[in-house]
Amino acid sequence: DAYSAAEEAYSYARRGYNAGDIDDLQHYARRAYNAADDAMSYADECGCDDAYSSADEAYTQARRAYNEDELDSAEDYIRRAMSYAEDAMSAAEN
């Protein structure tokens, strides 16, 4: 469901944020954006617009983190992805 997928995206984004090196961060960022994509699909199925929007933002930020080569910038993106994934979880709960 949308909540579980968003929770998975949050978990991977958090691991990426705490990774400490760019390769590990990118590994978790890829997993986070895939989970956020799943959350978008589930949210779309249930008509949960707020959850969809937040999952979409989480996807975008995680994807940016994955494509970023500088650790500091990637950490900023993955932190944002984590926040949006958390928002998607809250929206999916309601």
C-alpha positions in Angstrom: 0.0 0.0 0.0 1.0 3.7 -0.3 1.9 4.0 3.4 4.3 0.9 3.4 6.0 2.0 0.1 6.4 5.5 1.5 7.8 4.1 4.7 10.3 2.0 2.7 11.3 5.1 0.7 11.8 7.0 4.1 13.9 4.1 5.4 16.2 4.0 2.4 16.5 7.8 2.3 17.5 7.8 5.9 20.1 5.1 5.4 21.5 7.1 2.5 21.6 10.2 4.5 23.6 8.4 7.2 25.8 6.6 4.7 28.8 8.9 4.9 30.1 8.2 1.4 28.7 9.0 -2.0 28.6 5.4 -3.3 26.6 4.1 -0.4 24.3 7.2 -0.5 23.6 6.6 -4.2 22.9 3.0 -3.6 20.2 3.9 -1.0 19.0 6.8 -3.1 18.2 4.4 -5.9 16.3 2.2 -3.6 14.5 5.2 -2.1 13.3 6.5 -5.5 12.1 3.1 -6.6 10.1 2.8 -3.3 8.8 6.3 -3.8 7.7 5.4 -7.3 5.8 2.4 -5.8 4.2 4.8 -3.3 3.1 7.0 -6.2 1.4 4.1 -7.9 -0.4 3.0 -4.8 -1.5 6.5 -4.0 -2.7 7.0 -7.5 -4.8 3.8 -7.2 -6.5 5.0 -4.1 -6.9 8.6 -5.2 -4.8 9.8 -2.4 -3.6 13.1 -4.0 -1.6 14.4 -1.1 0.3 11.1 -0.6 0.9 11.0 -4.4 2.3 14.5 -4.5 4.6 13.9 -1.5 5.8 10.6 -2.9 6.4 12.3 -6.3 8.6 14.9 -4.5 10.4 12.2 -2.6 11.1 10.4 -5.9 12.4 13.6 -7.5 14.7 14.4 -4.6 16.0 10.9 -4.3 16.7 10.8 -8.0 18.6 14.0 -7.7 20.7 12.5 -4.9 21.4 9.4 -7.0 22.6 11.6 -9.9 24.7 13.9 -7.7 28.5 13.3 -7.5 29.2 15.7 -4.6 28.4 14.2 -1.2 27.3 17.5 0.4 24.7 18.2 -2.3 23.6 14.6 -2.4 23.0 14.7 1.3 20.8 17.8 0.9 18.7 16.0 -1.7 18.4 12.8 0.2 17.4 14.7 3.3 14.6 16.3 1.3 13.6 12.9 0.0 13.4 11.6 3.5 11.2 14.6 4.5 8.8 14.2 1.6 8.6 10.4 2.1 7.6 11.1 5.7 4.9 13.5 4.4 3.7 10.8 2.1 3.4 8.4 5.0 1.3 11.0 7.0 -0.9 11.7 4.0 -1.4 8.0 3.3 -2.4 7.3 6.9 -5.4 9.7 6.5 
